Amino acid sequence: MADSTMLSAGMTRDDAFALLQEHNKEPFHIQHAETVEGVMRFFARELDPLNEEFWGIVGLLHDLDWEEHTDDPENHTVYAAPLLEAAGATPELVRAVQSHASSINPDRPAPELQMEKVLYATDELTGLIGAAVLMRPSKSVMDFNVKSLKKKFKDKRFAAGCNRDVIREGADMLEWDLAELFDRTIKAMQSFAPDRESFEA
């Protein structure tokens, strides 16, 4: 079901990207932000088409403060709030960004809207998919599949920094099994970047 309310981010996509670049210099982080944005837009077109722009901006800015505060992961998105507010972000945008960090900081709002649940479920998963894709001869997500992803997911040594528990929790929030989440997220990544050589997160 789509979230019925029209959501405003308080900024354009161009504004959001400029803000992202102001606080993130590593191409790795920029690419991850754009990947999550693309995934969010894909899901929005199916689940909440009225708010595709909002979903995309949430994805683009979800890790706004990560690069500058990697030494303080427990306060991830806490630092982002004043940066977002100063740039004109609405309370809805700030809340959505902060909700994906609720697993590491219980003071952050828990995901409630479908959009927030999708972000929570797919953020870590895009990283796992990206790492797995880099191991393939093609280095392309276009020939990647659920079976391959399941193997990488079960191997805790692979991409060990990827939190499998968060992915499971996100799937539960969405009331999808892992296979469905895997399939839909792979398709999301295939939908917007078929010509890119690799996906990193």
C-alpha positions in Angstrom: 0.0 0.0 0.0 1.2 3.5 -0.8 1.7 6.1 1.9 -1.2 8.4 1.1 0.3 11.7 2.2 2.2 14.0 -0.2 5.6 14.4 1.4 7.9 17.5 0.8 11.6 17.3 1.3 12.0 21.1 1.5 14.7 21.0 -1.1 15.2 19.9 -4.7 17.3 17.0 -5.8 20.0 19.4 -7.1 20.0 21.0 -3.6 20.3 17.6 -2.0 23.2 16.5 -4.2 25.0 19.8 -3.5 24.6 19.2 0.2 25.8 15.6 -0.1 28.9 16.8 -2.0 29.6 19.5 0.6 30.0 16.9 3.3 31.2 13.9 1.3 34.4 13.9 -0.8 35.0 10.2 -1.3 33.7 8.9 -4.6 32.8 5.6 -2.7 30.3 7.5 -0.5 28.8 9.5 -3.3 28.3 6.4 -5.4 26.6 4.6 -2.4 24.3 7.6 -1.9 23.3 7.5 -5.6 22.8 3.8 -5.6 20.5 4.0 -2.6 18.7 6.9 -4.2 18.1 4.8 -7.3 16.8 1.8 -5.3 14.5 4.1 -3.4 13.1 5.6 -6.5 12.5 2.2 -8.0 10.5 1.1 -5.0 8.6 4.4 -4.8 7.4 4.0 -8.4 5.7 0.8 -7.3 4.7 1.5 -3.7 4.2 5.3 -3.5 4.6 7.0 -6.9 3.2 10.3 -5.6 6.4 10.6 -3.4 9.1 9.3 -5.7 11.1 12.5 -5.4 10.9 12.4 -1.6 12.0 8.7 -1.5 14.9 9.5 -3.8 16.1 12.5 -1.7 15.9 10.4 1.4 18.1 7.8 -0.2 20.6 10.3 -1.5 21.0 12.0 1.9 20.7 9.0 4.3 24.4 8.9 5.1 25.0 12.6 4.9 27.1 12.7 8.1 28.8 9.3 7.8 32.1 10.4 6.1 32.8 13.2 8.6 31.9 11.2 11.7 33.0 7.6 11.0 34.6 7.6 14.4 31.2 8.0 16.1 28.9 5.5 14.5 26.4 5.5 17.5 25.6 9.1 16.6 25.2 8.5 12.9 22.4 10.8 11.6 22.5 12.8 14.8 25.1 15.1 13.2 23.0 15.1 10.0 19.9 16.6 11.6 21.2 20.2 11.9 22.9 20.1 8.5 19.6 19.1 6.9 17.6 21.6 8.9 20.0 24.4 7.9 19.5 23.4 4.3 15.7 23.7 4.6 14.8 20.1 5.1 11.4 19.3 6.4 10.9 17.4 9.6 9.7 14.5 7.5 13.0 14.3 5.7 15.0 14.6 8.8 13.0 11.9 10.5 13.2 9.6 7.5 17.0 9.9 7.3 17.4 9.3 11.0 15.0 6.3 11.0 17.5 4.1 9.2 20.0 4.4 12.1 17.6 3.2 14.7 19.3 -0.1 15.0 22.5 1.5 16.3 20.9 4.3 18.2 17.5 3.6 19.9 17.0 7.3 20.4 16.5 7.6 16.6 12.9 7.2 15.4 12.0 3.7 14.3 10.8 3.2 10.7 7.1 3.6 10.3 6.3 4.7 6.8 6.8 2.2 4.0 9.5 4.5 2.6 11.5 4.3 5.9 11.1 0.5 6.0 12.5 0.1 2.5 15.5 2.3 3.3 16.1 0.3 6.5 16.0 -3.0 4.6 17.9 -2.0 1.5 20.7 0.2 2.7 23.0 -2.6 4.0 21.8 -4.9 1.3 22.9 -2.7 -1.6 26.4 -2.8 0.0 26.4 -6.6 0.1 25.2 -6.8 -3.5 27.8 -4.3 -4.6 30.6 -6.3 -2.9 29.3 -9.5 -4.4 29.1 -8.0 -7.9 32.7 -6.9 -7.7 33.7 -10.6 -7.3 32.1 -11.6 -10.6 34.0 -11.7 -13.9 31.5 -9.3 -15.5 31.6 -6.9 -12.5 28.0 -6.2 -13.4 24.7 -6.5 -11.5 23.0 -7.4 -14.7 23.9 -11.1 -14.5 23.6 -11.3 -10.7 20.8 -13.4 -9.1 19.2 -14.3 -5.9 20.9 -17.7 -5.6 24.3 -16.0 -5.7 23.2 -13.4 -3.2 22.0 -16.0 -0.8 25.4 -17.7 -0.8 27.1 -14.4 0.0 24.6 -13.6 2.7 25.2 -16.9 4.5 29.0 -16.4 4.4 29.6 -14.2 7.4 33.2 -13.7 6.4 32.2 -12.1 3.1 31.6 -8.3 3.5 31.7 -8.8 7.2 30.9 -5.2 7.9 27.5 -5.7 6.3 24.9 -6.1 9.1 22.8 -9.1 8.1 20.6 -8.7 11.2 19.5 -5.2 9.9 18.6 -6.7 6.5 16.5 -9.5 8.2 14.8 -6.9 10.4 14.0 -4.8 7.4 12.5 -7.7 5.5 10.4 -8.4 8.6 9.2 -4.8 8.8 8.1 -5.0 5.2 6.5 -8.5 5.7 8.7 -9.9 2.9 10.8 -13.0 3.1 14.5 -12.6 2.4 14.2 -14.1 -1.1 11.6 -11.5 -2.1 13.7 -8.6 -0.6 16.8 -9.9 -2.4 15.0 -10.3 -5.8 13.3 -6.9 -5.6 16.5 -5.1 -4.6 18.6 -6.8 -7.3 15.9 -5.7 -9.9 16.0 -2.2 -8.4 19.8 -2.0 -9.0 19.5 -3.4 -12.4 16.8 -0.9 -13.4 18.9 2.2 -13.2 22.5 1.3 -13.9 22.8 -1.4 -16.5 25.9 0.1 -18.1 27.9 0.7 -14.9 30.9 -1.6 -14.5 30.4 -2.1 -10.8 28.3 -1.2 -7.8 30.0 -0.2 -4.6 28.5 0.7 -1.2 
